[in-house]
């Protein structure tokens, strides 16, 4: 399992910022399998900030839990800007949160293609204030644990940006 201890200070800062601004967070995670929500809920006081986390590993889960349209998944694939944005939008719409982050990627080993290699991860963050941002990372084939760790770090960073904008 990924060791997220090194990300705890950033997560603590995010929790404090959101508590100060009375903001709740929702996560929609695929390749990280709930690691972002897990890291946040390790922190005392996180219950005032973390509303819920959706682990939407399969396309069916993305569709059923957070409303990502199946035609969108079929046209662009789960690992895409379009799906990451739809995941963040769906999580925000199905939670009592003001900020949602989504993560969808290929952590490997295997599963990649020339167009979508191992290490490709799409992120989106959306806030009820209207703020929305997408980010694509190409971490490379660094191993599953490293890719997932870097993905959690990126998600925390994006949540902090969204909180600052809200």
Rosetta constraint file for C-alpha pairs under 8 A:
AtomPair CA 1 CA 145 HARMONIC 7.24 0.50
AtomPair CA 2 CA 145 HARMONIC 5.55 0.50
AtomPair CA 2 CA 146 HARMONIC 7.78 0.50
AtomPair CA 2 CA 148 HARMONIC 7.34 0.50
AtomPair CA 2 CA 149 HARMONIC 6.40 0.50
AtomPair CA 3 CA 149 HARMONIC 7.64 0.50
AtomPair CA 4 CA 8 HARMONIC 6.82 0.50
AtomPair CA 4 CA 39 HARMONIC 6.96 0.50
AtomPair CA 4 CA 149 HARMONIC 6.88 0.50
AtomPair CA 7 CA 11 HARMONIC 6.33 0.50
AtomPair CA 7 CA 153 HARMONIC 6.61 0.50
AtomPair CA 8 CA 12 HARMONIC 6.01 0.50
AtomPair CA 8 CA 39 HARMONIC 7.23 0.50
AtomPair CA 9 CA 13 HARMONIC 6.25 0.50
AtomPair CA 10 CA 14 HARMONIC 6.23 0.50
AtomPair CA 10 CA 156 HARMONIC 7.08 0.50
AtomPair CA 10 CA 157 HARMONIC 7.81 0.50
AtomPair CA 11 CA 15 HARMONIC 6.17 0.50
AtomPair CA 11 CA 39 HARMONIC 7.22 0.50
AtomPair CA 11 CA 40 HARMONIC 6.06 0.50
AtomPair CA 11 CA 43 HARMONIC 7.87 0.50
AtomPair CA 11 CA 156 HARMONIC 6.51 0.50
AtomPair CA 12 CA 16 HARMONIC 6.17 0.50
AtomPair CA 12 CA 40 HARMONIC 7.75 0.50
AtomPair CA 12 CA 43 HARMONIC 6.68 0.50
AtomPair CA 13 CA 17 HARMONIC 6.10 0.50
AtomPair CA 14 CA 18 HARMONIC 6.10 0.50
AtomPair CA 14 CA 156 HARMONIC 7.35 0.50
AtomPair CA 14 CA 159 HARMONIC 7.42 0.50
AtomPair CA 14 CA 160 HARMONIC 5.65 0.50
AtomPair CA 14 CA 163 HARMONIC 7.99 0.50
AtomPair CA 15 CA 19 HARMONIC 6.02 0.50
AtomPair CA 15 CA 40 HARMONIC 7.44 0.50
AtomPair CA 15 CA 43 HARMONIC 7.97 0.50
AtomPair CA 15 CA 45 HARMONIC 7.75 0.50
AtomPair CA 15 CA 46 HARMONIC 6.25 0.50
AtomPair CA 15 CA 49 HARMONIC 6.44 0.50
AtomPair CA 16 CA 20 HARMONIC 6.09 0.50
AtomPair CA 17 CA 21 HARMONIC 6.30 0.50
AtomPair CA 17 CA 160 HARMONIC 7.81 0.50
AtomPair CA 17 CA 163 HARMONIC 7.18 0.50
AtomPair CA 17 CA 164 HARMONIC 7.95 0.50
AtomPair CA 18 CA 22 HARMONIC 5.72 0.50
AtomPair CA 18 CA 23 HARMONIC 4.79 0.50
AtomPair CA 18 CA 24 HARMONIC 6.81 0.50
AtomPair CA 18 CA 49 HARMONIC 6.27 0.50
AtomPair CA 18 CA 163 HARMONIC 6.39 0.50
AtomPair CA 19 CA 23 HARMONIC 6.26 0.50
AtomPair CA 19 CA 48 HARMONIC 6.61 0.50
AtomPair CA 19 CA 49 HARMONIC 6.02 0.50
AtomPair CA 21 CA 163 HARMONIC 7.93 0.50
AtomPair CA 22 CA 49 HARMONIC 7.45 0.50
AtomPair CA 23 CA 49 HARMONIC 6.21 0.50
AtomPair CA 23 CA 97 HARMONIC 6.92 0.50
AtomPair CA 23 CA 98 HARMONIC 5.81 0.50
AtomPair CA 23 CA 99 HARMONIC 7.20 0.50
AtomPair CA 23 CA 163 HARMONIC 7.40 0.50
AtomPair CA 24 CA 48 HARMONIC 7.31 0.50
AtomPair CA 24 CA 49 HARMONIC 4.47 0.50
AtomPair CA 24 CA 50 HARMONIC 5.52 0.50
AtomPair CA 24 CA 51 HARMONIC 5.85 0.50
AtomPair CA 24 CA 96 HARMONIC 7.12 0.50
AtomPair CA 24 CA 97 HARMONIC 4.40 0.50
AtomPair CA 24 CA 98 HARMONIC 5.46 0.50
AtomPair CA 24 CA 99 HARMONIC 6.37 0.50
AtomPair CA 25 CA 49 HARMONIC 5.99 0.50
AtomPair CA 25 CA 50 HARMONIC 4.85 0.50
AtomPair CA 25 CA 51 HARMONIC 5.62 0.50
AtomPair CA 25 CA 52 HARMONIC 7.15 0.50
AtomPair CA 25 CA 97 HARMONIC 5.13 0.50
AtomPair CA 25 CA 98 HARMONIC 6.34 0.50
AtomPair CA 25 CA 99 HARMONIC 4.97 0.50
AtomPair CA 25 CA 100 HARMONIC 5.69 0.50
AtomPair CA 25 CA 101 HARMONIC 7.99 0.50
AtomPair CA 26 CA 50 HARMONIC 6.43 0.50
AtomPair CA 26 CA 51 HARMONIC 5.66 0.50
AtomPair CA 26 CA 52 HARMONIC 5.05 0.50
AtomPair CA 26 CA 53 HARMONIC 5.45 0.50
AtomPair CA 26 CA 54 HARMONIC 7.72 0.50
AtomPair CA 26 CA 91 HARMONIC 6.42 0.50
AtomPair CA 26 CA 92 HARMONIC 6.66 0.50
AtomPair CA 26 CA 95 HARMONIC 6.53 0.50
AtomPair CA 26 CA 96 HARMONIC 7.95 0.50
AtomPair CA 26 CA 97 HARMONIC 5.91 0.50
AtomPair CA 26 CA 98 HARMONIC 7.99 0.50
AtomPair CA 26 CA 99 HARMONIC 6.31 0.50
AtomPair CA 26 CA 100 HARMONIC 4.63 0.50
AtomPair CA 26 CA 101 HARMONIC 6.66 0.50
AtomPair CA 27 CA 36 HARMONIC 7.30 0.50
AtomPair CA 27 CA 37 HARMONIC 6.56 0.50
AtomPair CA 27 CA 52 HARMONIC 6.67 0.50
AtomPair CA 27 CA 53 HARMONIC 4.53 0.50
AtomPair CA 27 CA 54 HARMONIC 5.90 0.50
AtomPair CA 27 CA 88 HARMONIC 7.68 0.50
AtomPair CA 27 CA 91 HARMONIC 6.74 0.50
AtomPair CA 27 CA 100 HARMONIC 5.45 0.50
AtomPair CA 27 CA 101 HARMONIC 5.04 0.50
AtomPair CA 27 CA 102 HARMONIC 5.95 0.50
AtomPair CA 28 CA 53 HARMONIC 5.99 0.50
AtomPair CA 28 CA 54 HARMONIC 4.67 0.50
AtomPair CA 28 CA 55 HARMONIC 5.97 0.50
AtomPair CA 28 CA 56 HARMONIC 6.61 0.50
AtomPair CA 28 CA 87 HARMONIC 6.28 0.50
AtomPair CA 28 CA 88 HARMONIC 6.56 0.50
AtomPair CA 28 CA 91 HARMONIC 6.07 0.50
AtomPair CA 28 CA 100 HARMONIC 7.37 0.50
AtomPair CA 28 CA 101 HARMONIC 6.16 0.50
AtomPair CA 28 CA 102 HARMONIC 4.55 0.50
AtomPair CA 28 CA 103 HARMONIC 6.50 0.50
AtomPair CA 29 CA 33 HARMONIC 5.71 0.50
AtomPair CA 29 CA 34 HARMONIC 5.83 0.50
AtomPair CA 29 CA 36 HARMONIC 7.80 0.50
AtomPair CA 29 CA 53 HARMONIC 7.56 0.50
AtomPair CA 29 CA 54 HARMONIC 6.16 0.50
AtomPair CA 29 CA 55 HARMONIC 4.94 0.50
AtomPair CA 29 CA 56 HARMONIC 5.85 0.50
AtomPair CA 29 CA 57 HARMONIC 7.15 0.50
AtomPair CA 29 CA 102 HARMONIC 5.61 0.50
AtomPair CA 29 CA 103 HARMONIC 4.99 0.50
AtomPair CA 29 CA 104 HARMONIC 6.59 0.50
AtomPair CA 30 CA 34 HARMONIC 7.68 0.50
AtomPair CA 30 CA 55 HARMONIC 5.93 0.50
AtomPair CA 30 CA 56 HARMONIC 5.14 0.50
AtomPair CA 30 CA 57 HARMONIC 4.38 0.50
AtomPair CA 30 CA 58 HARMONIC 7.61 0.50
AtomPair CA 30 CA 102 HARMONIC 7.95 0.50
AtomPair CA 30 CA 103 HARMONIC 5.88 0.50
AtomPair CA 30 CA 104 HARMONIC 5.03 0.50
AtomPair CA 30 CA 105 HARMONIC 7.14 0.50
AtomPair CA 31 CA 57 HARMONIC 6.69 0.50
AtomPair CA 31 CA 103 HARMONIC 6.86 0.50
AtomPair CA 31 CA 104 HARMONIC 5.63 0.50
AtomPair CA 31 CA 105 HARMONIC 5.54 0.50
AtomPair CA 31 CA 106 HARMONIC 6.56 0.50
AtomPair CA 31 CA 107 HARMONIC 6.34 0.50
AtomPair CA 31 CA 148 HARMONIC 7.05 0.50
AtomPair CA 32 CA 36 HARMONIC 7.25 0.50
AtomPair CA 32 CA 103 HARMONIC 7.19 0.50
AtomPair CA 32 CA 104 HARMONIC 7.93 0.50
AtomPair CA 32 CA 148 HARMONIC 5.55 0.50
AtomPair CA 32 CA 151 HARMONIC 7.20 0.50
AtomPair CA 32 CA 152 HARMONIC 7.14 0.50
AtomPair CA 33 CA 55 HARMONIC 5.64 0.50
AtomPair CA 33 CA 56 HARMONIC 7.71 0.50
AtomPair CA 33 CA 57 HARMONIC 6.89 0.50
AtomPair CA 34 CA 38 HARMONIC 6.02 0.50
AtomPair CA 34 CA 53 HARMONIC 6.88 0.50
AtomPair CA 34 CA 54 HARMONIC 7.33 0.50
AtomPair CA 34 CA 55 HARMONIC 5.66 0.50
AtomPair CA 35 CA 39 HARMONIC 5.99 0.50
AtomPair CA 35 CA 152 HARMONIC 6.83 0.50
AtomPair CA 36 CA 40 HARMONIC 6.27 0.50
AtomPair CA 36 CA 152 HARMONIC 5.58 0.50
AtomPair CA 36 CA 155 HARMONIC 7.29 0.50
AtomPair CA 36 CA 156 HARMONIC 7.49 0.50
AtomPair CA 37 CA 41 HARMONIC 6.08 0.50
AtomPair CA 37 CA 50 HARMONIC 7.71 0.50
AtomPair CA 37 CA 52 HARMONIC 7.63 0.50
AtomPair CA 37 CA 53 HARMONIC 5.83 0.50
AtomPair CA 38 CA 42 HARMONIC 6.33 0.50
AtomPair CA 39 CA 43 HARMONIC 7.38 0.50
AtomPair CA 40 CA 46 HARMONIC 6.46 0.50
AtomPair CA 40 CA 50 HARMONIC 7.35 0.50
AtomPair CA 41 CA 46 HARMONIC 5.53 0.50
AtomPair CA 41 CA 47 HARMONIC 7.24 0.50
AtomPair CA 41 CA 50 HARMONIC 7.25 0.50
AtomPair CA 42 CA 46 HARMONIC 7.65 0.50
AtomPair CA 45 CA 49 HARMONIC 7.60 0.50
AtomPair CA 46 CA 50 HARMONIC 5.76 0.50
AtomPair CA 47 CA 51 HARMONIC 7.30 0.50
AtomPair CA 50 CA 97 HARMONIC 7.98 0.50
AtomPair CA 51 CA 95 HARMONIC 6.88 0.50
AtomPair CA 51 CA 96 HARMONIC 6.34 0.50
AtomPair CA 51 CA 97 HARMONIC 6.14 0.50
AtomPair CA 52 CA 95 HARMONIC 6.87 0.50
AtomPair CA 54 CA 65 HARMONIC 7.41 0.50
AtomPair CA 54 CA 66 HARMONIC 7.90 0.50
AtomPair CA 54 CA 91 HARMONIC 7.38 0.50
AtomPair CA 55 CA 61 HARMONIC 7.86 0.50
AtomPair CA 56 CA 60 HARMONIC 7.99 0.50
AtomPair CA 56 CA 61 HARMONIC 4.82 0.50
AtomPair CA 56 CA 62 HARMONIC 5.02 0.50
AtomPair CA 56 CA 65 HARMONIC 7.32 0.50
AtomPair CA 57 CA 61 HARMONIC 6.50 0.50
AtomPair CA 57 CA 62 HARMONIC 7.22 0.50
AtomPair CA 58 CA 62 HARMONIC 6.39 0.50
AtomPair CA 59 CA 63 HARMONIC 6.23 0.50
AtomPair CA 59 CA 70 HARMONIC 7.60 0.50
AtomPair CA 59 CA 73 HARMONIC 7.08 0.50
AtomPair CA 59 CA 78 HARMONIC 6.82 0.50
AtomPair CA 60 CA 64 HARMONIC 5.90 0.50
AtomPair CA 61 CA 65 HARMONIC 5.44 0.50
AtomPair CA 61 CA 66 HARMONIC 7.55 0.50
AtomPair CA 62 CA 66 HARMONIC 5.59 0.50
AtomPair CA 62 CA 67 HARMONIC 6.40 0.50
AtomPair CA 62 CA 68 HARMONIC 5.49 0.50
AtomPair CA 62 CA 87 HARMONIC 7.08 0.50
AtomPair CA 63 CA 67 HARMONIC 4.48 0.50
AtomPair CA 63 CA 68 HARMONIC 4.41 0.50
AtomPair CA 63 CA 69 HARMONIC 5.82 0.50
AtomPair CA 63 CA 70 HARMONIC 6.31 0.50
AtomPair CA 64 CA 68 HARMONIC 7.62 0.50
AtomPair CA 66 CA 87 HARMONIC 6.44 0.50
AtomPair CA 66 CA 90 HARMONIC 4.54 0.50
AtomPair CA 66 CA 91 HARMONIC 5.53 0.50
AtomPair CA 66 CA 93 HARMONIC 7.94 0.50
AtomPair CA 66 CA 94 HARMONIC 6.68 0.50
AtomPair CA 67 CA 86 HARMONIC 7.88 0.50
AtomPair CA 67 CA 87 HARMONIC 7.66 0.50
AtomPair CA 67 CA 90 HARMONIC 5.65 0.50
AtomPair CA 68 CA 72 HARMONIC 7.23 0.50
AtomPair CA 68 CA 73 HARMONIC 7.40 0.50
AtomPair CA 68 CA 83 HARMONIC 7.01 0.50
AtomPair CA 68 CA 86 HARMONIC 5.69 0.50
AtomPair CA 68 CA 87 HARMONIC 6.17 0.50
AtomPair CA 68 CA 90 HARMONIC 6.76 0.50
AtomPair CA 69 CA 73 HARMONIC 6.58 0.50
AtomPair CA 70 CA 74 HARMONIC 6.11 0.50
AtomPair CA 71 CA 75 HARMONIC 5.97 0.50
AtomPair CA 72 CA 76 HARMONIC 5.97 0.50
AtomPair CA 72 CA 77 HARMONIC 7.38 0.50
AtomPair CA 72 CA 82 HARMONIC 7.43 0.50
AtomPair CA 72 CA 83 HARMONIC 6.94 0.50
AtomPair CA 73 CA 77 HARMONIC 4.73 0.50
AtomPair CA 73 CA 78 HARMONIC 5.42 0.50
AtomPair CA 73 CA 83 HARMONIC 6.60 0.50
AtomPair CA 74 CA 78 HARMONIC 7.91 0.50
AtomPair CA 76 CA 80 HARMONIC 6.14 0.50
AtomPair CA 76 CA 82 HARMONIC 7.04 0.50
AtomPair CA 76 CA 83 HARMONIC 7.43 0.50
AtomPair CA 77 CA 83 HARMONIC 7.45 0.50
AtomPair CA 78 CA 83 HARMONIC 5.92 0.50
AtomPair CA 78 CA 84 HARMONIC 7.94 0.50
AtomPair CA 78 CA 104 HARMONIC 6.84 0.50
AtomPair CA 78 CA 105 HARMONIC 7.80 0.50
AtomPair CA 79 CA 83 HARMONIC 6.82 0.50
AtomPair CA 79 CA 84 HARMONIC 7.40 0.50
AtomPair CA 79 CA 104 HARMONIC 5.42 0.50
AtomPair CA 79 CA 105 HARMONIC 5.18 0.50
AtomPair CA 79 CA 106 HARMONIC 7.30 0.50
AtomPair CA 79 CA 116 HARMONIC 7.73 0.50
AtomPair CA 79 CA 120 HARMONIC 7.76 0.50
AtomPair CA 79 CA 121 HARMONIC 6.86 0.50
AtomPair CA 79 CA 122 HARMONIC 6.46 0.50
AtomPair CA 80 CA 84 HARMONIC 6.19 0.50
AtomPair CA 80 CA 104 HARMONIC 7.53 0.50
AtomPair CA 80 CA 122 HARMONIC 6.10 0.50
AtomPair CA 81 CA 85 HARMONIC 6.17 0.50
AtomPair CA 81 CA 122 HARMONIC 5.95 0.50
AtomPair CA 81 CA 123 HARMONIC 7.51 0.50
AtomPair CA 81 CA 124 HARMONIC 7.82 0.50
AtomPair CA 81 CA 134 HARMONIC 6.86 0.50
AtomPair CA 81 CA 135 HARMONIC 7.90 0.50
AtomPair CA 81 CA 136 HARMONIC 7.51 0.50
AtomPair CA 82 CA 86 HARMONIC 6.22 0.50
AtomPair CA 83 CA 87 HARMONIC 5.97 0.50
AtomPair CA 83 CA 104 HARMONIC 7.96 0.50
AtomPair CA 84 CA 88 HARMONIC 6.35 0.50
AtomPair CA 84 CA 102 HARMONIC 5.85 0.50
AtomPair CA 84 CA 103 HARMONIC 6.40 0.50
AtomPair CA 84 CA 104 HARMONIC 6.29 0.50
AtomPair CA 84 CA 122 HARMONIC 6.00 0.50
AtomPair CA 84 CA 123 HARMONIC 5.72 0.50
AtomPair CA 84 CA 124 HARMONIC 5.41 0.50
AtomPair CA 84 CA 134 HARMONIC 7.58 0.50
AtomPair CA 85 CA 89 HARMONIC 6.15 0.50
AtomPair CA 85 CA 102 HARMONIC 7.46 0.50
AtomPair CA 85 CA 123 HARMONIC 7.67 0.50
AtomPair CA 85 CA 124 HARMONIC 5.31 0.50
AtomPair CA 85 CA 125 HARMONIC 7.46 0.50
AtomPair CA 85 CA 126 HARMONIC 7.95 0.50
AtomPair CA 85 CA 134 HARMONIC 6.89 0.50
AtomPair CA 86 CA 90 HARMONIC 5.92 0.50
AtomPair CA 87 CA 91 HARMONIC 6.03 0.50
AtomPair CA 87 CA 102 HARMONIC 5.81 0.50
AtomPair CA 87 CA 124 HARMONIC 7.84 0.50
AtomPair CA 88 CA 92 HARMONIC 6.14 0.50
AtomPair CA 88 CA 100 HARMONIC 5.49 0.50
AtomPair CA 88 CA 101 HARMONIC 5.41 0.50
AtomPair CA 88 CA 102 HARMONIC 5.03 0.50
AtomPair CA 88 CA 124 HARMONIC 5.96 0.50
AtomPair CA 88 CA 125 HARMONIC 5.89 0.50
AtomPair CA 88 CA 126 HARMONIC 5.86 0.50
AtomPair CA 89 CA 93 HARMONIC 6.18 0.50
AtomPair CA 89 CA 100 HARMONIC 7.51 0.50
AtomPair CA 89 CA 126 HARMONIC 6.45 0.50
AtomPair CA 90 CA 94 HARMONIC 6.16 0.50
AtomPair CA 91 CA 95 HARMONIC 6.06 0.50
AtomPair CA 91 CA 100 HARMONIC 6.19 0.50
AtomPair CA 91 CA 101 HARMONIC 7.93 0.50
AtomPair CA 92 CA 96 HARMONIC 7.44 0.50
AtomPair CA 92 CA 97 HARMONIC 6.23 0.50
AtomPair CA 92 CA 98 HARMONIC 6.90 0.50
AtomPair CA 92 CA 99 HARMONIC 6.58 0.50
AtomPair CA 92 CA 100 HARMONIC 5.36 0.50
AtomPair CA 92 CA 126 HARMONIC 7.25 0.50
AtomPair CA 92 CA 127 HARMONIC 7.49 0.50
AtomPair CA 92 CA 128 HARMONIC 7.59 0.50
AtomPair CA 98 CA 127 HARMONIC 5.40 0.50
AtomPair CA 98 CA 128 HARMONIC 4.99 0.50
AtomPair CA 98 CA 129 HARMONIC 7.57 0.50
AtomPair CA 99 CA 125 HARMONIC 7.13 0.50
AtomPair CA 99 CA 126 HARMONIC 5.76 0.50
AtomPair CA 99 CA 127 HARMONIC 4.32 0.50
AtomPair CA 99 CA 128 HARMONIC 6.49 0.50
AtomPair CA 99 CA 159 HARMONIC 7.21 0.50
AtomPair CA 99 CA 162 HARMONIC 6.87 0.50
AtomPair CA 99 CA 163 HARMONIC 7.22 0.50
AtomPair CA 100 CA 125 HARMONIC 5.56 0.50
AtomPair CA 100 CA 126 HARMONIC 5.37 0.50
AtomPair CA 100 CA 127 HARMONIC 6.40 0.50
AtomPair CA 100 CA 159 HARMONIC 7.49 0.50
AtomPair CA 101 CA 123 HARMONIC 7.16 0.50
AtomPair CA 101 CA 124 HARMONIC 5.64 0.50
AtomPair CA 101 CA 125 HARMONIC 4.29 0.50
AtomPair CA 101 CA 126 HARMONIC 6.55 0.50
AtomPair CA 101 CA 155 HARMONIC 6.61 0.50
AtomPair CA 101 CA 158 HARMONIC 7.50 0.50
AtomPair CA 101 CA 159 HARMONIC 6.56 0.50
AtomPair CA 102 CA 123 HARMONIC 5.45 0.50
AtomPair CA 102 CA 124 HARMONIC 5.18 0.50
AtomPair CA 102 CA 125 HARMONIC 6.36 0.50
AtomPair CA 102 CA 155 HARMONIC 7.63 0.50
AtomPair CA 103 CA 121 HARMONIC 6.96 0.50
AtomPair CA 103 CA 122 HARMONIC 5.90 0.50
AtomPair CA 103 CA 123 HARMONIC 4.72 0.50
AtomPair CA 103 CA 124 HARMONIC 6.89 0.50
AtomPair CA 103 CA 151 HARMONIC 7.48 0.50
AtomPair CA 103 CA 155 HARMONIC 7.41 0.50
AtomPair CA 104 CA 121 HARMONIC 5.71 0.50
AtomPair CA 104 CA 122 HARMONIC 5.39 0.50
AtomPair CA 104 CA 123 HARMONIC 6.63 0.50
AtomPair CA 105 CA 119 HARMONIC 7.10 0.50
AtomPair CA 105 CA 120 HARMONIC 5.55 0.50
AtomPair CA 105 CA 121 HARMONIC 3.89 0.50
AtomPair CA 105 CA 122 HARMONIC 5.97 0.50
AtomPair CA 106 CA 111 HARMONIC 6.75 0.50
AtomPair CA 106 CA 112 HARMONIC 6.58 0.50
AtomPair CA 106 CA 116 HARMONIC 7.88 0.50
AtomPair CA 106 CA 117 HARMONIC 7.20 0.50
AtomPair CA 106 CA 118 HARMONIC 5.08 0.50
AtomPair CA 106 CA 119 HARMONIC 5.57 0.50
AtomPair CA 106 CA 120 HARMONIC 5.68 0.50
AtomPair CA 106 CA 121 HARMONIC 6.33 0.50
AtomPair CA 107 CA 118 HARMONIC 5.85 0.50
AtomPair CA 107 CA 119 HARMONIC 5.56 0.50
AtomPair CA 107 CA 120 HARMONIC 7.64 0.50
AtomPair CA 107 CA 141 HARMONIC 7.97 0.50
AtomPair CA 107 CA 143 HARMONIC 7.16 0.50
AtomPair CA 107 CA 144 HARMONIC 4.87 0.50
AtomPair CA 107 CA 145 HARMONIC 7.89 0.50
AtomPair CA 107 CA 147 HARMONIC 5.75 0.50
AtomPair CA 107 CA 148 HARMONIC 6.56 0.50
AtomPair CA 108 CA 112 HARMONIC 7.17 0.50
AtomPair CA 108 CA 118 HARMONIC 5.47 0.50
AtomPair CA 108 CA 119 HARMONIC 7.22 0.50
AtomPair CA 108 CA 141 HARMONIC 7.41 0.50
AtomPair CA 108 CA 143 HARMONIC 6.72 0.50
AtomPair CA 108 CA 144 HARMONIC 5.46 0.50
AtomPair CA 109 CA 118 HARMONIC 7.04 0.50
AtomPair CA 109 CA 141 HARMONIC 7.74 0.50
AtomPair CA 109 CA 143 HARMONIC 6.65 0.50
AtomPair CA 109 CA 144 HARMONIC 6.39 0.50
AtomPair CA 110 CA 118 HARMONIC 6.71 0.50
AtomPair CA 111 CA 117 HARMONIC 7.82 0.50
AtomPair CA 111 CA 118 HARMONIC 6.79 0.50
AtomPair CA 112 CA 116 HARMONIC 5.56 0.50
AtomPair CA 112 CA 117 HARMONIC 4.25 0.50
AtomPair CA 112 CA 118 HARMONIC 4.70 0.50
AtomPair CA 113 CA 117 HARMONIC 4.92 0.50
AtomPair CA 113 CA 118 HARMONIC 7.49 0.50
AtomPair CA 116 CA 120 HARMONIC 6.29 0.50
AtomPair CA 117 CA 140 HARMONIC 7.62 0.50
AtomPair CA 117 CA 141 HARMONIC 7.83 0.50
AtomPair CA 118 CA 140 HARMONIC 6.32 0.50
AtomPair CA 118 CA 141 HARMONIC 5.34 0.50
AtomPair CA 119 CA 137 HARMONIC 7.61 0.50
AtomPair CA 119 CA 138 HARMONIC 5.40 0.50
AtomPair CA 119 CA 139 HARMONIC 4.73 0.50
AtomPair CA 119 CA 140 HARMONIC 4.52 0.50
AtomPair CA 119 CA 141 HARMONIC 5.31 0.50
AtomPair CA 119 CA 142 HARMONIC 7.19 0.50
AtomPair CA 119 CA 147 HARMONIC 6.16 0.50
AtomPair CA 120 CA 136 HARMONIC 7.34 0.50
AtomPair CA 120 CA 137 HARMONIC 5.78 0.50
AtomPair CA 120 CA 138 HARMONIC 4.53 0.50
AtomPair CA 120 CA 139 HARMONIC 6.36 0.50
AtomPair CA 120 CA 140 HARMONIC 7.13 0.50
AtomPair CA 121 CA 136 HARMONIC 5.91 0.50
AtomPair CA 121 CA 137 HARMONIC 5.22 0.50
AtomPair CA 121 CA 138 HARMONIC 6.45 0.50
AtomPair CA 121 CA 139 HARMONIC 7.78 0.50
AtomPair CA 121 CA 151 HARMONIC 7.37 0.50
AtomPair CA 122 CA 134 HARMONIC 7.32 0.50
AtomPair CA 122 CA 135 HARMONIC 5.97 0.50
AtomPair CA 122 CA 136 HARMONIC 4.61 0.50
AtomPair CA 122 CA 137 HARMONIC 6.38 0.50
AtomPair CA 123 CA 134 HARMONIC 5.63 0.50
AtomPair CA 123 CA 135 HARMONIC 5.13 0.50
AtomPair CA 123 CA 136 HARMONIC 6.25 0.50
AtomPair CA 123 CA 155 HARMONIC 7.11 0.50
AtomPair CA 124 CA 132 HARMONIC 7.28 0.50
AtomPair CA 124 CA 133 HARMONIC 5.57 0.50
AtomPair CA 124 CA 134 HARMONIC 4.32 0.50
AtomPair CA 124 CA 135 HARMONIC 6.29 0.50
AtomPair CA 124 CA 158 HARMONIC 7.96 0.50
AtomPair CA 125 CA 131 HARMONIC 7.94 0.50
AtomPair CA 125 CA 132 HARMONIC 5.65 0.50
AtomPair CA 125 CA 133 HARMONIC 5.38 0.50
AtomPair CA 125 CA 134 HARMONIC 6.60 0.50
AtomPair CA 125 CA 158 HARMONIC 6.46 0.50
AtomPair CA 125 CA 159 HARMONIC 6.72 0.50
AtomPair CA 125 CA 162 HARMONIC 6.93 0.50
AtomPair CA 126 CA 130 HARMONIC 7.11 0.50
AtomPair CA 126 CA 131 HARMONIC 5.72 0.50
AtomPair CA 126 CA 132 HARMONIC 4.38 0.50
AtomPair CA 126 CA 133 HARMONIC 6.61 0.50
AtomPair CA 126 CA 162 HARMONIC 7.19 0.50
AtomPair CA 127 CA 131 HARMONIC 5.14 0.50
AtomPair CA 127 CA 132 HARMONIC 6.41 0.50
AtomPair CA 127 CA 162 HARMONIC 6.47 0.50
AtomPair CA 127 CA 166 HARMONIC 7.09 0.50
AtomPair CA 129 CA 166 HARMONIC 5.87 0.50
AtomPair CA 131 CA 162 HARMONIC 6.80 0.50
AtomPair CA 131 CA 165 HARMONIC 7.04 0.50
AtomPair CA 131 CA 166 HARMONIC 7.55 0.50
AtomPair CA 132 CA 162 HARMONIC 7.88 0.50
AtomPair CA 139 CA 147 HARMONIC 6.52 0.50
AtomPair CA 139 CA 150 HARMONIC 7.88 0.50
AtomPair CA 141 CA 147 HARMONIC 7.89 0.50
AtomPair CA 142 CA 146 HARMONIC 6.06 0.50
AtomPair CA 142 CA 147 HARMONIC 6.42 0.50
AtomPair CA 143 CA 147 HARMONIC 6.26 0.50
AtomPair CA 144 CA 148 HARMONIC 6.13 0.50
AtomPair CA 145 CA 149 HARMONIC 6.09 0.50
AtomPair CA 146 CA 150 HARMONIC 6.09 0.50
AtomPair CA 147 CA 151 HARMONIC 6.06 0.50
AtomPair CA 148 CA 152 HARMONIC 6.25 0.50
AtomPair CA 149 CA 153 HARMONIC 6.35 0.50
AtomPair CA 150 CA 154 HARMONIC 6.20 0.50
AtomPair CA 151 CA 155 HARMONIC 6.17 0.50
AtomPair CA 152 CA 156 HARMONIC 6.25 0.50
AtomPair CA 153 CA 157 HARMONIC 6.26 0.50
AtomPair CA 154 CA 158 HARMONIC 6.19 0.50
AtomPair CA 155 CA 159 HARMONIC 6.13 0.50
AtomPair CA 156 CA 160 HARMONIC 6.24 0.50
AtomPair CA 157 CA 161 HARMONIC 6.40 0.50
AtomPair CA 158 CA 162 HARMONIC 6.22 0.50
AtomPair CA 159 CA 163 HARMONIC 6.09 0.50
AtomPair CA 160 CA 164 HARMONIC 6.14 0.50
AtomPair CA 161 CA 165 HARMONIC 6.28 0.50
AtomPair CA 162 CA 166 HARMONIC 6.18 0.50
